[in-house]
Amino acid sequence: MSLPSFFGGFRVTLRQVLEPRVTRQYPKEKQPKPPRLHGRHVLSRYEDGMEKCIGCELCAAVCPADCIYVRGKDNPPESPVSPGERYGFVYEINYLRCIHCDLCVEACPTEAITESKMFEFSFTSRADAIYTREELLVDDDGRPQKLPWEDWREGDDEHTSGWMRATAPAGSAAYEGQVQWSGELGYGVRTPEGGQSGRRDDSRTGNISIRAVEATKIPRRAGGKVI
Amino acid sequence: MGLDDLNHNFLTGTLEELVKWARRSSVWPATFGLACCAIEMMAAGAADFDLARFGMEVFRASPRQADLMVVAGRVSQKMAPVLRQVYDQMMEPKWVISMGVCASTGGMFNNYAIVQGVDQIVPVDVYAPGCPPGPQTLIHAILTLHEKIRTGAITRRRSDGTGAGIQISEEVPGWVQPRPRPVHVGTPR
């Protein structure tokens, strides 16, 4: 075999040597995520610390995978858990059934259940996958509880449930960009997501364009950058 | 296995660590994509997430050469005996990752056609939630499995029956099912 034909076989390989690297070293760094990603749920609270869930079971009714189990109970009059009459005193989500469709987030009348951006978790038994109310509820700072088998990183709990804030309430486009939700403990009133109309504030909603995410993967001859 | 007869001393302890390190550094998965989760499994094996970093880029077509079965997708009743046969053909030691909610519990397909959890057929080590789990979730499950190999006994034999401690036949009134101890893993940075 002649030498030119030998290296000719490596032509594609050698050309790719100079191209940008695309591998994301997952355990070291996480891929940036869009703000509307559906991850693990959190049960949020009002800014005064009261729980938002009123135990209406609408989320359980709408869930297509039947992964939510809620039971409401009358608030104790001397120390109410939530403003109003009732609160959810049992709240369980089976993460081995949840398909993260966010229909529960849409159905919730008080924005009690929202989704964070943490999606890196795994279980060694089926029983671990059933999250109870104590695990789903945010702590006293309003931050989600970081359980040992979950991989939380910086920013996973920042801009949660952007989809809800883009379409709520009732999914009507006429309400786009209008705040129709209450404040949350630790975060205050969240900024509305920009929809397709162009009115958006990406710096406050954490929105990133897919082109910015994928910029390092564009080939050099198409204008990509080598990192 | 031959290591059963050895007493536990410094030499065999070190050897045990070495065996575990070798096992978890080259977990070869069997090709068992069943549904849309297999797309994410392929994505995890491709350049973006690159399972070769964990020594497991070779998805073996033969179960005899595989250590790990990633059940990626919903298991229909018709597929269940095939899955069990592939599992039986794999050599010990072998592990199973149930990838996605359909494989783990049937997910949203709560009907007569889908097996409600692959742990009714094969013992499952790690469950990856999500519909489908992203490549990072799958890698997290793989790292959990690595941790399970690292902390487990190397001469373990599988007990017969179902995985995940789920007992189907032994229903005793008043008997509290012991909850399996979870493996708590911090993901290595």
Interface residues (C-beta under 8 A of the other chain):
Chain A: V22 T23 R24 Q25 Y26 P27 K28 K30 Q31 P64 A65 D66 N94 Y95 L96 R97 C98 I99 H100 C101 F119 E120 F121 S122 F123 T124 S125 R126 A127 D128 A129 P148 W149 D151 K217
Chain B: A47 D48 F49 D50 R53 V101 S104 T105 G106 G107 M108 N110 G117 D119 D125 V126 Y127 A128 P129 G130 C131 P133 G134 P135 Q136 T137 I139 H140 A141 L143 T144 K148 A164 G165 I166 R179 P180 P182 V183 H184 V185 G186 T187 P188 R189
